[in-house]
C-alpha cells in the first residue's frame, strides 16, 4: 500500500519536473471575445462576436513570447484586427506584469493577400521560471477605437522553464 502511494507521488513529481522542450507553445485555454466593429454603420444592429486566441511560447528560461491569431471575423473586415493586452502573474514567484500584443500596421503600398490583413507582432517578457497565469483582453484597444465592445477576457495557464 505504501509503495503504491510512494510510486504515485514520485510519478506525479516526475511528470511535473519533466524538462520542457526548446520551444513550447500553449494557446490560451479561453480566447478573448468582443463585439465586432460596432462603431461602423449598421453592424451593431446585428453584432458579430469575434474571438482572438493568444498564445504563450516558452523558448528561453524565464521568458515568454506572447502572440495572437487573427480574429475569427477577419474574413469579414480588417477593422477587427486590434491590439491585445496581456496581464500575467508567476504563481511560483509572485512576479507580475503586463504587455501588449500589437497588430502589424497594414502596408498600403502593395497589394495585400487576405491572409495578411491581420498579423500580430509577438512580444517577449521575462516572467521568471514557474507556473504562469495570464489574462488577455481588448479593452484598451477598444477604448482607443470606439468600434468594439469587449465581452470576455482570455485566460491561459502555462509552465515556464
C-alpha positions, 0 to 999 in steps of 0.5 A: 500500500505504501509503495503504491502511494510512494510510486504515485507521488514520485510519478506525479513529481516526475511528470511535473519536473519533466524538462520542457522542450526548446520551444513550447507553445500553449494557446490560451485555454479561453480566447478573448471575445468582443463585439465586432466593429460596432462603431461602423454603420449598421453592424451593431444592429446585428453584432458579430462576436469575434474571438482572438486566441493568444498564445504563450511560447516558452523558448528561453528560461524565464521568458515568454513570447506572447502572440495572437491569431487573427480574429475569427471575423477577419474574413469579414473586415480588417477593422477587427484586427486590434491590439491585445493586452496581456496581464500575467502573474508567476504563481511560483514567484509572485512576479507580475506584469503586463504587455501588449500584443500589437497588430502589424500596421497594414502596408498600403503600398502593395497589394495585400493577400487576405491572409495578411490583413491581420498579423500580430507582432509577438512580444517577449517578457521575462516572467521568471521560471514557474507556473504562469497565469495570464489574462488577455483582453481588448479593452484598451484597444477598444477604448482607443477605437470606439468600434468594439465592445469587449465581452470576455477576457482570455485566460491561459495557464502555462509552465515556464522553464 
